[in-house]
Amino acid sequence: MSFESIYPFSGETIARYPAHTPDELQAKLKAGHRAFPALRQASVSQRAEWMLKAASLLKEQADRHAELITREMGKTLKEAKAEVLKCAATAEYYAANIESMLQPRIISSDARKSYAAFEPKGIILAIMPWNFPYWQVLRFAIPNLLAGNAAVLKHASNVSGCGLAIEKVFLEAGFPEGSFQALLVASKDIEPIIADPRVQGVTLTGSTPAGMSVASLAGKHLKKTVLELGGSDPFIVLKDADLATAATTAVKARMQNAGQSCIAAKRWIVDKSIVEDFTQRVQHIISSMQQGDPFLPETDLGPMARPDLAKDLNSQLQSTIWQGAELLAGGETSGANFAATLLSGVKPGMTAFDEETFGPLAVVITANDEQDAIRLANNTPFGLGASIWTKDLEKAARLAPLIESGNVFVNAMMRSDARLPFGGIKQSGYGRELSIEGVHEFLNIKTVYIQ
């Protein structure tokens, strides 16, 4: 069995990677188990030094890594390079702050001294998607390696080259051999790895069905999990919003990475008094977007990662049009290439409202007032991110707690940031990545009581 990397823009096969055999997988788990004591016993400053070297390598090799990302999953080269540099910046952030994040927390009790210590557990398995093939992996790996855990990665099969390249970065940076390893294994063969006693936790970023499956397996084997799953993020534009900024940001927030993001602004919920003006603004921007070769600097929108994903999105588009929505821009598909598309008149009960749409399909939903906007925003099984657009910041502060999501951004595009905890609720998952919360998820929080 082998995994193919196919350049989505042309359909060309660029590489084949043979799957690891059961014996090879066992050898890798053994190597990770061997690396764990070395990581744990290394000083925090030593681990930080290795991580700073990894950050330096990512920056020095940014062009090469970006090209690999673009070839394997199709995002524009400029977006791919930005992704690599974001990973480097995150490594630098954590290297500078990890010591304070791991400090014991002193607790007042009837003991002479009592505190909570934060200690690594062992090997953590990451199951990661193709849409941000470096960022999704490194936002997990950076804090865990710095905290002293080892890591193994089951990456999406179409970005196997990215997983192997990341492994090489950590090895070249000086981390002990086996600290971070890419496993070339099919999804159907993942249970024995989850079950292995050397694996102490599982983190997954992916679809809600994938999360349910992995959570079930992890629960069966009593393994801690963190799940970052799908989203249908509301982008709420109230009548007093700065319309020019909101419209420009709405398109960027939806079309970035060809719309293939869990935190993309998938539902534009707009006050009825301004919906016509907003729609005209976004229609103009979307209609002028340049789609094509992702290696060209003038390209705004590359292909989707695979033709089957474009086909699925087209089915959702056609279903929503049949249900009564109006197509205002785009709608054309060819292989993995899906034009930037805009629908208006979308309502609850329509496919593009009720389901996650993972691609460059934007929808406008009309709200009667701000209370109706909140009702529409919460009318979803997902709860990952949201944004509110208004000039009244007191109003935004009042509305933000009413939105059912793990993240709410006001007058800003929803995004992940190493300084801020990131994760969702409802069918968007549980647990947190990034910030100090992301460090502690896979650590043993040990109570020490001294009388």
Secondary structure, 3 states (H helix, E strand, C coil): CEEEEEECCCCEEEEEEECCCHHHHHHHHHHHHHHHHHHHHCCHHHHHHHHHHHHHHHHHCHHHHHHHHHHHHCCCHHHHHHHHHHHHHHHHHHHHHHHHHCCCEECCCCCCEEEEEEEECCEEEEEECCCCCCHHHHHHHHHHHHHCCEEEEEECHHHHHHHHHHHHHHHHHCCCCCCEEECCCCHHHCHHHHHCCCEEEEEEECCHHHHHHHHHHHHHCCCEEEEECCCCEEEEECCCCCHHHHHHHHHHHHHHHHHCCCCCEEEEEEECCCHHHHHHHHHHHHHCCCECCCCCCCCCECCCCCHHHHHHHHHHHHHHHHCCCEEEECCCEECCEECCEEEECCCCCCHHHHCCCCCCEEEEEEECCHHHHHHHHHCCCCCCCCEEECCCHHHHHHHHHHCCCCCCEECCCCCCCCCCCECCCHHHEECCECHHHHHHCCEEEEEEEEC
